[in-house]
Structure formats: structure tokens, C-alpha cells
């Protein structure tokens, strides 16, 4: 760490629209728009998830925040 800052890589986007049915939480899966990942009835609000291959990076970022 130099100058009081620590730079950590996020390895690209850590949130995205669901790519598969496995990534869609039960709370939205049953909704008409649930498989799209975008609420077409609610002003086209996107529903972002953390893809499985990015979860370890998100956990590492959260752990680093505790010491910040």
C-alpha cells in the first residue's frame, strides 16, 4: 500500500443481468418478466446479479473494505 491507498482489481464487471435460470432468485423467477432480468412492468428496471464466477472477487472486495 502506497500513500494510504490500496488498489484492487475487480476482474471486470462484478454485476450483470442473469445469464441463466440458475442465477435468477426465486423472488423474481415467478414474475412474468423474471427470465429477462429486466422489469418490463416497472420502468424497465434491470435486476442485477453477481455471476457465480465473480463471487470470490466480491467477497475479497468486501473483506478489504472492512480494513479500510
PDB file with SEQRES, HELIX, SHEET and CRYST1 records, atoms N, CA, C and O in Angstrom:
SEQRES   1 A   68  UNK UNK UNK UNK UNK UNK UNK UNK UNK UNK UNK UNK UNK          
SEQRES   2 A   68  UNK UNK UNK UNK UNK UNK UNK UNK UNK UNK UNK UNK UNK          
SEQRES   3 A   68  UNK UNK UNK UNK UNK UNK UNK UNK UNK UNK UNK UNK UNK          
SEQRES   4 A   68  UNK UNK UNK UNK UNK UNK UNK UNK UNK UNK UNK UNK UNK          
SEQRES   5 A   68  UNK UNK UNK UNK UNK UNK UNK UNK UNK UNK UNK UNK UNK          
SEQRES   6 A   68  UNK UNK UNK                                                  
HELIX    1 AA1 UNK A   21  UNK A   23  5                                   3    
HELIX    2 AA2 UNK A   26  UNK A   29  1                                   4    
HELIX    3 AA3 UNK A   52  UNK A   54  5                                   3    
HELIX    4 AA4 UNK A   55  UNK A   66  1                                  12    
SHEET    1 AA1 2 UNK A  38  UNK A  39  0                                        
SHEET    2 AA1 2 UNK A  45  UNK A  46 -1                                        
CRYST1    1.000    1.000    1.000  90.00  90.00  90.00 P 1           1          
ATOM      1  N   UNK A   1       0.849  -1.163   0.000  1.00  0.00           N  
ATOM      2  CA  UNK A   1       0.000   0.000   0.000  1.00  0.00           C  
ATOM      3  C   UNK A   1       0.899   1.232   0.000  1.00  0.00           C  
ATOM      4  O   UNK A   1       1.824   1.340   0.804  1.00  0.00           O  
ATOM      5  N   UNK A   2       0.617   2.147  -0.903  1.00  0.00           N  
ATOM      6  CA  UNK A   2       1.436   3.345  -1.027  1.00  0.00           C  
ATOM      7  C   UNK A   2       0.553   4.579  -0.886  1.00  0.00           C  
ATOM      8  O   UNK A   2      -0.495   4.671  -1.525  1.00  0.00           O  
ATOM      9  N   UNK A   3       0.970   5.520  -0.058  1.00  0.00           N  
ATOM     10  CA  UNK A   3       0.225   6.758   0.086  1.00  0.00           C  
ATOM     11  C   UNK A   3      -1.142   6.599   0.731  1.00  0.00           C  
ATOM     12  O   UNK A   3      -2.007   7.455   0.546  1.00  0.00           O  
ATOM     13  N   UNK A   4      -1.357   5.539   1.474  1.00  0.00           N  
ATOM     14  CA  UNK A   4      -2.643   5.338   2.141  1.00  0.00           C  
ATOM     15  C   UNK A   4      -3.729   4.729   1.277  1.00  0.00           C  
ATOM     16  O   UNK A   4      -4.874   4.611   1.714  1.00  0.00           O  
ATOM     17  N   UNK A   5      -3.387   4.341   0.052  1.00  0.00           N  
ATOM     18  CA  UNK A   5      -4.370   3.752  -0.851  1.00  0.00           C  
ATOM     19  C   UNK A   5      -3.972   2.336  -1.224  1.00  0.00           C  
ATOM     20  O   UNK A   5      -2.792   2.003  -1.332  1.00  0.00           O  
ATOM     21  N   UNK A   6      -4.985   1.519  -1.415  1.00  0.00           N  
ATOM     22  CA  UNK A   6      -4.755   0.172  -1.920  1.00  0.00           C  
ATOM     23  C   UNK A   6      -5.646  -0.011  -3.144  1.00  0.00           C  
ATOM     24  O   UNK A   6      -6.857   0.199  -3.076  1.00  0.00           O  
ATOM     25  N   UNK A   7      -5.058  -0.391  -4.230  1.00  0.00           N  
ATOM     26  CA  UNK A   7      -5.801  -0.598  -5.467  1.00  0.00           C  
ATOM     27  C   UNK A   7      -6.001  -2.093  -5.646  1.00  0.00           C  
ATOM     28  O   UNK A   7      -5.051  -2.874  -5.588  1.00  0.00           O  
ATOM     29  N   UNK A   8      -7.258  -2.480  -5.866  1.00  0.00           N  
ATOM     30  CA  UNK A   8      -7.584  -3.890  -6.035  1.00  0.00           C  
ATOM     31  C   UNK A   8      -8.353  -4.064  -7.340  1.00  0.00           C  
ATOM     32  O   UNK A   8      -9.182  -3.228  -7.700  1.00  0.00           O  
ATOM     33  N   UNK A   9      -8.074  -5.140  -8.032  1.00  0.00           N  
ATOM     34  CA  UNK A   9      -8.755  -5.419  -9.304  1.00  0.00           C  
ATOM     35  C   UNK A   9     -10.118  -6.042  -9.053  1.00  0.00           C  
ATOM     36  O   UNK A   9     -10.292  -6.833  -8.125  1.00  0.00           O  
ATOM     37  N   UNK A  10     -11.083  -5.678  -9.892  1.00  0.00           N  
ATOM     38  CA  UNK A  10     -12.406  -6.299  -9.804  1.00  0.00           C  
ATOM     39  C   UNK A  10     -12.569  -7.389 -10.860  1.00  0.00           C  
ATOM     40  O   UNK A  10     -13.571  -8.104 -10.863  1.00  0.00           O  
ATOM     41  N   UNK A  11     -11.588  -7.521 -11.760  1.00  0.00           N  
ATOM     42  CA  UNK A  11     -11.609  -8.527 -12.817  1.00  0.00           C  
ATOM     43  C   UNK A  11     -12.849  -8.384 -13.700  1.00  0.00           C  
ATOM     44  O   UNK A  11     -13.540  -9.359 -13.995  1.00  0.00           O  
ATOM     45  N   UNK A  12     -13.104  -7.161 -14.106  1.00  0.00           N  
ATOM     46  CA  UNK A  12     -14.244  -6.880 -14.984  1.00  0.00           C  
ATOM     47  C   UNK A  12     -15.489  -6.539 -14.194  1.00  0.00           C  
ATOM     48  O   UNK A  12     -15.419  -6.212 -13.009  1.00  0.00           O  
ATOM     49  N   UNK A  13     -16.616  -6.615 -14.851  1.00  0.00           N  
ATOM     50  CA  UNK A  13     -17.893  -6.306 -14.205  1.00  0.00           C  
ATOM     51  C   UNK A  13     -18.189  -7.355 -13.141  1.00  0.00           C  
ATOM     52  O   UNK A  13     -18.020  -8.554 -13.365  1.00  0.00           O  
ATOM     53  N   UNK A  14     -18.629  -6.886 -11.987  1.00  0.00           N  
ATOM     54  CA  UNK A  14     -18.953  -7.845 -10.922  1.00  0.00           C  
ATOM     55  C   UNK A  14     -20.458  -8.000 -10.753  1.00  0.00           C  
ATOM     56  O   UNK A  14     -20.912  -8.802  -9.937  1.00  0.00           O  
ATOM     57  N   UNK A  15     -21.230  -7.241 -11.517  1.00  0.00           N  
ATOM     58  CA  UNK A  15     -22.679  -7.415 -11.548  1.00  0.00           C  
ATOM     59  C   UNK A  15     -23.121  -7.393 -13.004  1.00  0.00           C  
ATOM     60  O   UNK A  15     -22.551  -6.687 -13.836  1.00  0.00           O  
ATOM     61  N   UNK A  16     -24.151  -8.182 -13.291  1.00  0.00           N  
ATOM     62  CA  UNK A  16     -24.652  -8.240 -14.658  1.00  0.00           C  
ATOM     63  C   UNK A  16     -26.077  -8.763 -14.620  1.00  0.00           C  
ATOM     64  O   UNK A  16     -26.547  -9.220 -13.578  1.00  0.00           O  
ATOM     65  N   UNK A  17     -26.756  -8.698 -15.739  1.00  0.00           N  
ATOM     66  CA  UNK A  17     -28.072  -9.317 -15.839  1.00  0.00           C  
ATOM     67  C   UNK A  17     -27.885 -10.833 -15.774  1.00  0.00           C  
ATOM     68  O   UNK A  17     -26.842 -11.338 -16.189  1.00  0.00           O  
ATOM     69  N   UNK A  18     -28.864 -11.557 -15.266  1.00  0.00           N  
ATOM     70  CA  UNK A  18     -28.732 -13.017 -15.195  1.00  0.00           C  
ATOM     71  C   UNK A  18     -28.524 -13.626 -16.580  1.00  0.00           C  
ATOM     72  O   UNK A  18     -29.201 -13.259 -17.540  1.00  0.00           O  
ATOM     73  N   UNK A  19     -27.583 -14.557 -16.669  1.00  0.00           N  
ATOM     74  CA  UNK A  19     -27.324 -15.241 -17.935  1.00  0.00           C  
ATOM     75  C   UNK A  19     -28.038 -16.580 -18.027  1.00  0.00           C  
ATOM     76  O   UNK A  19     -28.280 -17.088 -19.123  1.00  0.00           O  
ATOM     77  N   UNK A  20     -28.371 -17.144 -16.890  1.00  0.00           N  
ATOM     78  CA  UNK A  20     -29.044 -18.440 -16.897  1.00  0.00           C  
ATOM     79  C   UNK A  20     -30.129 -18.458 -15.826  1.00  0.00           C  
ATOM     80  O   UNK A  20     -30.155 -17.614 -14.931  1.00  0.00           O  
ATOM     81  N   UNK A  21     -31.008 -19.419 -15.936  1.00  0.00           N  
ATOM     82  CA  UNK A  21     -32.100 -19.545 -14.972  1.00  0.00           C  
ATOM     83  C   UNK A  21     -31.572 -19.804 -13.562  1.00  0.00           C  
ATOM     84  O   UNK A  21     -32.220 -19.434 -12.583  1.00  0.00           O  
ATOM     85  N   UNK A  22     -30.416 -20.428 -13.452  1.00  0.00           N  
ATOM     86  CA  UNK A  22     -29.832 -20.704 -12.137  1.00  0.00           C  
ATOM     87  C   UNK A  22     -29.459 -19.434 -11.379  1.00  0.00           C  
ATOM     88  O   UNK A  22     -29.415 -19.441 -10.149  1.00  0.00           O  
ATOM     89  N   UNK A  23     -29.191 -18.350 -12.094  1.00  0.00           N  
ATOM     90  CA  UNK A  23     -28.786 -17.101 -11.462  1.00  0.00           C  
ATOM     91  C   UNK A  23     -29.973 -16.239 -11.045  1.00  0.00           C  
ATOM     92  O   UNK A  23     -29.785 -15.233 -10.361  1.00  0.00           O  
ATOM     93  N   UNK A  24     -31.188 -16.608 -11.438  1.00  0.00           N  
ATOM     94  CA  UNK A  24     -32.373 -15.809 -11.133  1.00  0.00           C  
ATOM     95  C   UNK A  24     -32.924 -16.220  -9.775  1.00  0.00           C  
ATOM     96  O   UNK A  24     -33.295 -17.379  -9.588  1.00  0.00           O  
ATOM     97  N   UNK A  25     -32.982 -15.290  -8.824  1.00  0.00           N  
ATOM     98  CA  UNK A  25     -33.518 -15.610  -7.497  1.00  0.00           C  
ATOM     99  C   UNK A  25     -35.007 -15.962  -7.566  1.00  0.00           C  
ATOM    100  O   UNK A  25     -35.727 -15.482  -8.441  1.00  0.00           O  
ATOM    101  N   UNK A  26     -35.451 -16.794  -6.645  1.00  0.00           N  
ATOM    102  CA  UNK A  26     -36.852 -17.211  -6.606  1.00  0.00           C  
ATOM    103  C   UNK A  26     -37.802 -16.028  -6.509  1.00  0.00           C  
ATOM    104  O   UNK A  26     -38.924 -16.091  -7.012  1.00  0.00           O  
ATOM    105  N   UNK A  27     -37.364 -14.947  -5.866  1.00  0.00           N  
ATOM    106  CA  UNK A  27     -38.221 -13.780  -5.663  1.00  0.00           C  
ATOM    107  C   UNK A  27     -38.705 -13.166  -6.979  1.00  0.00           C  
ATOM    108  O   UNK A  27     -39.802 -12.609  -7.033  1.00  0.00           O  
ATOM    109  N   UNK A  28     -37.904 -13.261  -8.030  1.00  0.00           N  
ATOM    110  CA  UNK A  28     -38.344 -12.689  -9.309  1.00  0.00           C  
ATOM    111  C   UNK A  28     -38.598 -13.747 -10.377  1.00  0.00           C  
ATOM    112  O   UNK A  28     -39.170 -13.440 -11.423  1.00  0.00           O  
ATOM    113  N   UNK A  29     -38.192 -14.955 -10.135  1.00  0.00           N  
ATOM    114  CA  UNK A  29     -38.335 -16.019 -11.144  1.00  0.00           C  
ATOM    115  C   UNK A  29     -39.784 -16.233 -11.561  1.00  0.00           C  
ATOM    116  O   UNK A  29     -40.063 -16.509 -12.728  1.00  0.00           O  
ATOM    117  N   UNK A  30     -40.690 -16.109 -10.625  1.00  0.00           N  
ATOM    118  CA  UNK A  30     -42.099 -16.388 -10.908  1.00  0.00           C  
ATOM    119  C   UNK A  30     -42.815 -15.220 -11.570  1.00  0.00           C  
ATOM    120  O   UNK A  30     -43.947 -15.365 -12.031  1.00  0.00           O  
ATOM    121  N   UNK A  31     -42.161 -14.064 -11.619  1.00  0.00           N  
ATOM    122  CA  UNK A  31     -42.788 -12.915 -12.253  1.00  0.00           C  
ATOM    123  C   UNK A  31     -42.727 -13.067 -13.768  1.00  0.00           C  
ATOM    124  O   UNK A  31     -41.857 -13.756 -14.301  1.00  0.00           O  
ATOM    125  N   UNK A  32     -43.642 -12.428 -14.435  1.00  0.00           N  
ATOM    126  CA  UNK A  32     -43.755 -12.533 -15.881  1.00  0.00           C  
ATOM    127  C   UNK A  32     -42.441 -12.156 -16.587  1.00  0.00           C  
ATOM    128  O   UNK A  32     -42.083 -12.761 -17.598  1.00  0.00           O  
ATOM    129  N   UNK A  33     -41.747 -11.187 -16.070  1.00  0.00           N  
ATOM    130  CA  UNK A  33     -40.515 -10.685 -16.671  1.00  0.00           C  
ATOM    131  C   UNK A  33     -39.265 -11.306 -16.061  1.00  0.00           C  
ATOM    132  O   UNK A  33     -38.155 -10.979 -16.481  1.00  0.00           O  
ATOM    133  N   UNK A  34     -39.415 -12.181 -15.095  1.00  0.00           N  
ATOM    134  CA  UNK A  34     -38.293 -12.712 -14.333  1.00  0.00           C  
ATOM    135  C   UNK A  34     -37.167 -13.318 -15.148  1.00  0.00           C  
ATOM    136  O   UNK A  34     -35.998 -13.155 -14.799  1.00  0.00           O  
ATOM    137  N   UNK A  35     -37.490 -14.004 -16.211  1.00  0.00           N  
ATOM    138  CA  UNK A  35     -36.444 -14.655 -17.020  1.00  0.00           C  
ATOM    139  C   UNK A  35     -35.643 -13.660 -17.840  1.00  0.00           C  
ATOM    140  O   UNK A  35     -34.541 -13.970 -18.292  1.00  0.00           O  
ATOM    141  N   UNK A  36     -36.188 -12.467 -18.035  1.00  0.00           N  
ATOM    142  CA  UNK A  36     -35.463 -11.435 -18.791  1.00  0.00           C  
ATOM    143  C   UNK A  36     -34.399 -10.745 -17.946  1.00  0.00           C  
ATOM    144  O   UNK A  36     -33.353 -10.342 -18.457  1.00  0.00           O  
ATOM    145  N   UNK A  37     -34.673 -10.612 -16.651  1.00  0.00           N  
ATOM    146  CA  UNK A  37     -33.768  -9.881 -15.778  1.00  0.00           C  
ATOM    147  C   UNK A  37     -33.991  -8.386 -15.848  1.00  0.00           C  
ATOM    148  O   UNK A  37     -33.217  -7.608 -15.290  1.00  0.00           O  
ATOM    149  N   UNK A  38     -35.063  -7.980 -16.545  1.00  0.00           N  
ATOM    150  CA  UNK A  38     -35.428  -6.567 -16.646  1.00  0.00           C  
ATOM    151  C   UNK A  38     -36.925  -6.460 -16.386  1.00  0.00           C  
ATOM    152  O   UNK A  38     -37.724  -7.128 -17.043  1.00  0.00           O  
ATOM    153  N   UNK A  39     -37.302  -5.623 -15.430  1.00  0.00           N  
ATOM    154  CA  UNK A  39     -38.706  -5.447 -15.051  1.00  0.00           C  
ATOM    155  C   UNK A  39     -39.410  -4.598 -16.103  1.00  0.00           C  
ATOM    156  O   UNK A  39     -39.378  -3.369 -16.039  1.00  0.00           O  
ATOM    157  N   UNK A  40     -40.037  -5.247 -17.059  1.00  0.00           N  
ATOM    158  CA  UNK A  40     -40.703  -4.527 -18.137  1.00  0.00           C  
ATOM    159  C   UNK A  40     -41.981  -3.847 -17.663  1.00  0.00           C  
ATOM    160  O   UNK A  40     -42.520  -2.990 -18.363  1.00  0.00           O  
ATOM    161  N   UNK A  41     -42.467  -4.214 -16.494  1.00  0.00           N  
ATOM    162  CA  UNK A  41     -43.663  -3.577 -15.929  1.00  0.00           C  
ATOM    163  C   UNK A  41     -43.292  -2.437 -14.985  1.00  0.00           C  
ATOM    164  O   UNK A  41     -44.160  -1.662 -14.585  1.00  0.00           O  
ATOM    165  N   UNK A  42     -42.029  -2.328 -14.628  1.00  0.00           N  
ATOM    166  CA  UNK A  42     -41.586  -1.323 -13.671  1.00  0.00           C  
ATOM    167  C   UNK A  42     -40.542  -0.398 -14.258  1.00  0.00           C  
ATOM    168  O   UNK A  42     -39.440  -0.282 -13.721  1.00  0.00           O  
ATOM    169  N   UNK A  43     -40.879   0.268 -15.364  1.00  0.00           N  
ATOM    170  CA  UNK A  43     -39.998   1.249 -15.990  1.00  0.00           C  
ATOM    171  C   UNK A  43     -38.689   0.633 -16.476  1.00  0.00           C  
ATOM    172  O   UNK A  43     -37.657   1.303 -16.513  1.00  0.00           O  
ATOM    173  N   UNK A  44     -38.734  -0.639 -16.847  1.00  0.00           N  
ATOM    174  CA  UNK A  44     -37.581  -1.359 -17.399  1.00  0.00           C  
ATOM    175  C   UNK A  44     -36.372  -1.333 -16.457  1.00  0.00           C  
ATOM    176  O   UNK A  44     -35.232  -1.147 -16.881  1.00  0.00           O  
ATOM    177  N   UNK A  45     -36.655  -1.521 -15.195  1.00  0.00           N  
ATOM    178  CA  UNK A  45     -35.605  -1.550 -14.183  1.00  0.00           C  
ATOM    179  C   UNK A  45     -34.823  -2.858 -14.295  1.00  0.00           C  
ATOM    180  O   UNK A  45     -35.416  -3.935 -14.239  1.00  0.00           O  
ATOM    181  N   UNK A  46     -33.494  -2.777 -14.453  1.00  0.00           N  
ATOM    182  CA  UNK A  46     -32.704  -4.008 -14.548  1.00  0.00           C  
ATOM    183  C   UNK A  46     -32.546  -4.672 -13.177  1.00  0.00           C  
ATOM    184  O   UNK A  46     -32.501  -3.994 -12.151  1.00  0.00           O  
ATOM    185  N   UNK A  47     -32.462  -5.982 -13.175  1.00  0.00           N  
ATOM    186  CA  UNK A  47     -32.218  -6.732 -11.951  1.00  0.00           C  
ATOM    187  C   UNK A  47     -30.845  -7.382 -12.100  1.00  0.00           C  
ATOM    188  O   UNK A  47     -30.661  -8.332 -12.861  1.00  0.00           O  
ATOM    189  N   UNK A  48     -29.898  -6.844 -11.356  1.00  0.00           N  
ATOM    190  CA  UNK A  48     -28.522  -7.316 -11.465  1.00  0.00           C  
ATOM    191  C   UNK A  48     -28.223  -8.428 -10.473  1.00  0.00           C  
ATOM    192  O   UNK A  48     -28.742  -8.434  -9.356  1.00  0.00           O  
ATOM    193  N   UNK A  49     -27.395  -9.354 -10.881  1.00  0.00           N  
ATOM    194  CA  UNK A  49     -26.923 -10.434 -10.019  1.00  0.00           C  
ATOM    195  C   UNK A  49     -25.397 -10.476 -10.106  1.00  0.00           C  
ATOM    196  O   UNK A  49     -24.792  -9.942 -11.036  1.00  0.00           O  
ATOM    197  N   UNK A  50     -24.807 -11.114  -9.130  1.00  0.00           N  
ATOM    198  CA  UNK A  50     -23.359 -11.349  -9.157  1.00  0.00           C  
ATOM    199  C   UNK A  50     -23.160 -12.736  -9.778  1.00  0.00           C  
ATOM    200  O   UNK A  50     -23.549 -13.737  -9.177  1.00  0.00           O  
ATOM    201  N   UNK A  51     -22.566 -12.807 -10.960  1.00  0.00           N  
ATOM    202  CA  UNK A  51     -22.347 -14.113 -11.587  1.00  0.00           C  
ATOM    203  C   UNK A  51     -21.486 -15.024 -10.707  1.00  0.00           C  
ATOM    204  O   UNK A  51     -20.631 -14.551  -9.958  1.00  0.00           O  
ATOM    205  N   UNK A  52     -21.716 -16.298 -10.804  1.00  0.00           N  
ATOM    206  CA  UNK A  52     -21.008 -17.276  -9.971  1.00  0.00           C  
ATOM    207  C   UNK A  52     -19.497 -17.170 -10.031  1.00  0.00           C  
ATOM    208  O   UNK A  52     -18.820 -17.356  -9.020  1.00  0.00           O  
ATOM    209  N   UNK A  53     -18.958 -16.871 -11.211  1.00  0.00           N  
ATOM    210  CA  UNK A  53     -17.505 -16.797 -11.332  1.00  0.00           C  
ATOM    211  C   UNK A  53     -16.919 -15.506 -10.757  1.00  0.00           C  
ATOM    212  O   UNK A  53     -15.698 -15.361 -10.698  1.00  0.00           O  
ATOM    213  N   UNK A  54     -17.765 -14.573 -10.333  1.00  0.00           N  
ATOM    214  CA  UNK A  54     -17.297 -13.312  -9.746  1.00  0.00           C  
ATOM    215  C   UNK A  54     -17.487 -13.246  -8.237  1.00  0.00           C  
ATOM    216  O   UNK A  54     -17.005 -12.313  -7.595  1.00  0.00           O  
ATOM    217  N   UNK A  55     -18.171 -14.209  -7.673  1.00  0.00           N  
ATOM    218  CA  UNK A  55     -18.476 -14.168  -6.232  1.00  0.00           C  
ATOM    219  C   UNK A  55     -17.233 -14.109  -5.356  1.00  0.00           C  
ATOM    220  O   UNK A  55     -17.219 -13.401  -4.349  1.00  0.00           O  
ATOM    221  N   UNK A  56     -16.200 -14.836  -5.724  1.00  0.00           N  
ATOM    222  CA  UNK A  56     -14.985 -14.819  -4.903  1.00  0.00           C  
ATOM    223  C   UNK A  56     -14.333 -13.445  -4.920  1.00  0.00           C  
ATOM    224  O   UNK A  56     -13.740 -13.033  -3.923  1.00  0.00           O  
ATOM    225  N   UNK A  57     -14.433 -12.731  -6.036  1.00  0.00           N  
ATOM    226  CA  UNK A  57     -13.865 -11.390  -6.122  1.00  0.00           C  
ATOM    227  C   UNK A  57     -14.679 -10.388  -5.294  1.00  0.00           C  
ATOM    228  O   UNK A  57     -14.121  -9.490  -4.665  1.00  0.00           O  
ATOM    229  N   UNK A  58     -15.985 -10.553  -5.305  1.00  0.00           N  
ATOM    230  CA  UNK A  58     -16.840  -9.680  -4.499  1.00  0.00           C  
ATOM    231  C   UNK A  58     -16.549  -9.891  -3.022  1.00  0.00           C  
ATOM    232  O   UNK A  58     -16.459  -8.927  -2.262  1.00  0.00           O  
ATOM    233  N   UNK A  59     -16.403 -11.142  -2.610  1.00  0.00           N  
ATOM    234  CA  UNK A  59     -16.082 -11.426  -1.205  1.00  0.00           C  
ATOM    235  C   UNK A  59     -14.743 -10.822  -0.816  1.00  0.00           C  
ATOM    236  O   UNK A  59     -14.595 -10.302   0.290  1.00  0.00           O  
ATOM    237  N   UNK A  60     -13.767 -10.886  -1.712  1.00  0.00           N  
ATOM    238  CA  UNK A  60     -12.451 -10.303  -1.427  1.00  0.00           C  
ATOM    239  C   UNK A  60     -12.552  -8.791  -1.300  1.00  0.00           C  
ATOM    240  O   UNK A  60     -11.897  -8.201  -0.441  1.00  0.00           O  
ATOM    241  N   UNK A  61     -13.360  -8.156  -2.137  1.00  0.00           N  
ATOM    242  CA  UNK A  61     -13.543  -6.704  -2.054  1.00  0.00           C  
ATOM    243  C   UNK A  61     -14.221  -6.326  -0.734  1.00  0.00           C  
ATOM    244  O   UNK A  61     -13.828  -5.356  -0.087  1.00  0.00           O  
ATOM    245  N   UNK A  62     -15.234  -7.089  -0.340  1.00  0.00           N  
ATOM    246  CA  UNK A  62     -15.924  -6.827   0.919  1.00  0.00           C  
ATOM    247  C   UNK A  62     -14.985  -6.984   2.110  1.00  0.00           C  
ATOM    248  O   UNK A  62     -15.027  -6.192   3.050  1.00  0.00           O  
ATOM    249  N   UNK A  63     -14.151  -7.996   2.065  1.00  0.00           N  
ATOM    250  CA  UNK A  63     -13.185  -8.221   3.155  1.00  0.00           C  
ATOM    251  C   UNK A  63     -12.190  -7.058   3.220  1.00  0.00           C  
ATOM    252  O   UNK A  63     -11.814  -6.624   4.309  1.00  0.00           O  
ATOM    253  N   UNK A  64     -11.767  -6.558   2.065  1.00  0.00           N  
ATOM    254  CA  UNK A  64     -10.825  -5.430   2.035  1.00  0.00           C  
ATOM    255  C   UNK A  64     -11.469  -4.164   2.574  1.00  0.00           C  
ATOM    256  O   UNK A  64     -10.788  -3.331   3.172  1.00  0.00           O  
ATOM    257  N   UNK A  65     -12.764  -4.009   2.374  1.00  0.00           N  
ATOM    258  CA  UNK A  65     -13.474  -2.821   2.867  1.00  0.00           C  
ATOM    259  C   UNK A  65     -13.494  -2.765   4.389  1.00  0.00           C  
ATOM    260  O   UNK A  65     -13.488  -1.681   4.971  1.00  0.00           O  
ATOM    261  N   UNK A  66     -13.518  -3.917   5.030  1.00  0.00           N  
ATOM    262  CA  UNK A  66     -13.558  -3.946   6.492  1.00  0.00           C  
ATOM    263  C   UNK A  66     -12.309  -3.304   7.099  1.00  0.00           C  
ATOM    264  O   UNK A  66     -12.367  -2.749   8.196  1.00  0.00           O  
ATOM    265  N   UNK A  67     -11.193  -3.378   6.394  1.00  0.00           N  
ATOM    266  CA  UNK A  67      -9.943  -2.800   6.899  1.00  0.00           C  
ATOM    267  C   UNK A  67      -9.730  -1.363   6.418  1.00  0.00           C  
ATOM    268  O   UNK A  67      -8.763  -0.714   6.818  1.00  0.00           O  
ATOM    269  N   UNK A  68     -10.620  -0.867   5.571  1.00  0.00           N  
ATOM    270  CA  UNK A  68     -10.439   0.487   5.010  1.00  0.00           C  
ATOM    271  C   UNK A  68     -10.867   1.557   5.999  1.00  0.00           C  
ATOM    272  O   UNK A  68     -10.784   2.747   5.695  1.00  0.00           O  
TER     273      UNK A  68                                                      
END                                                                             
